[in-house]
Amino acid sequence: MESGPVADRLLDEAENAQDVAAGLNRFLDAIPECSTEITAVISELFAISSALRELHTALASRRYGRRGPLIEDDLELALPSLNITLEDIVEMFGRLGRSPLATAYRRVWKEICLSFRDEGGISLCSRLEIYRTFFIELALVLTGAPTGPRDMETLRARIEDLLELQDEPGLNVAFDGLALGHRAPLSPPMSSSRPQRRIPYETFLPTSPLSSDYSDREYPFPPPAPDVPQSPSSTTFSSLSSGSSGSGTHWASRIFDGRHSITAFNMSGQASKCLGPELNSSESILSRDSEKLIELPFENSALIVRLYYRPADQRARILCLSAPDRPGRVRKQCCLPLTSLQIFRAESCLQLCRPSRSRRTPQLWANLRFSIYERMVLFFCTFLALKAHDTYVPRPAIDDYILDGETEKYGGKIEDDNFLHALRIFKDRDSGGVRLEASVLRGELKRTPVWTAFVTQYLGSTNWMRRIEPKVIQLRDLHPYVFSPDYTPQRGPRGEHELRFTTAQDASEFRDNFFSIRAT
């Protein structure tokens, strides 16, 4: 194999690894208490750089170059993953600021450790060890030396799984230029309209700090470990700052109470199934520091879905337990943070998808089929609210708030528990179900659901709704499902639910639009 795009990329990544090692050298003097861990990472980076250069030399030689096709697919698997890892480290270097003190180095080093542990379940040093060992094994393949086939299969599988995890929006940056043969410069994220260029470490701009304690013992290929708490982000919507109400019970545990109407779907989607990679230690890990909020069976319990919540930082995760394919085997476990998923509707199903860096279409992770409209809505809103409350840095944008298949019949503003909320009426086109929804109107939590209520049974009722003031409408009976810890429904003297609109026109339009909806 002659020197070409893949071979050139080897040198590019070898230089990138050295650049990152040089950047980490600055941490040694600043935080000597972490020198053992930092030195181990630096050593792995230089070893990776050396292995890549040796591969490049071998590929360029007449003796071994012709064997290049034997390892080309493996290089095209490993090099993009390595590139993303190095880019992630340098992006976090940018959080040091222009004149960093020891506290900044300590904070950023903890952030580096936490981020890689969170993403792949293993430490940064262990991840780099996987790359290094894989490249050394590829060199053996290239030179015809004996290798361990099972070792290669294990390493390849680990990198494939890692690349799947990396192949989604991650630390605050969209990664481009990952195709082999096009070196992706190690630089902070920039607008797509500006060319990227290499920037010295000291010119990076600071970003939000994290404050977490972290300790990690380096050992090869450890099992996945739980997230370590990160500092909460501030929000203008303070009532969403905690998961539990005054009674200590998380709001999500009260959502599926069965006190709603039942509106069946006419169309049925595909069967429920989880397609995520198997992580059979997930359940025991989650039980250490997380609360189980919800457990829902699908397909006669062939699939069980649980939502977990970690009080320390409001981290929310979903665990799918699939029935074993053979008697006597344990259920397959798949687990991801909600912030790693988007939620979409397809007929009577909610599809949980993983955004992809390299593909335009999100990749399906799980398909959940519902038989009634109300339970689909409750899961959808719970998912969005837990995802928004998660204080993982950076806070994810709520970009999947629209439940496909619903038609918005009304939209206005209400004053709700001392907050300004958006109020909407939705009607489902398939089932005919109708609901009200209040959501955050402005700010970083915009469109996050605050409460929803099913009102199909009140269509055509003349005594359910009463206008008591120009801007206030009273509802005789309403059961709102609340997706916020401290929200208090607005009620009148006798307990009637009240909608307090910002204008009399909004109140009139709400009433008129509701009475115009026909039951189907």
Secondary structure, 3 states (H helix, E strand, C coil): CCCCHHHHHHHHHHHHHHHHHHHHHHHHHHCHHHHHHHHHHHHHHHHHHHHHHHHHHHHHCHHHHCCCHHHHHHHHHHHHHHHHHHHHHHHHHHHHCCCCCHHHHHHHHHHHHHHHHHHHCCCHHHHHHHHHHHHHHHHHHHHCCCCCHHHHHHHHHHHHHHHHHHCCCCCCCCCCCCCCCCCCCCCCCCCCCCCCCCCCHHHCCCCCCCCCCCCCCCCCCCCCCCCCCCCCCCCCCHHHCCCECCCCCEHHHHCCCCCCCCCECCCCCCCCEECCCCCCCHHHHHHHHCEEEEEEEECCCCEEEEEEEECCCCEEEEEEEECCCCCCCCCEEEEEEHHHCEEEEECCEEEEEECCCCCCCCEEEEEEECCEHHHHHHHHHHHHHHHHHCCCCCCCCCCCCCCCCEEEEEEEEEEECCEEEEEEEEEECCCCCEEEEEEECCCCCCCCEEEEEECHHHCCCCCCEEEEECCEEEECCCCCEECCCCCCCCECCCCCEEEEECCHHHHHHHHHHHHHCCCC
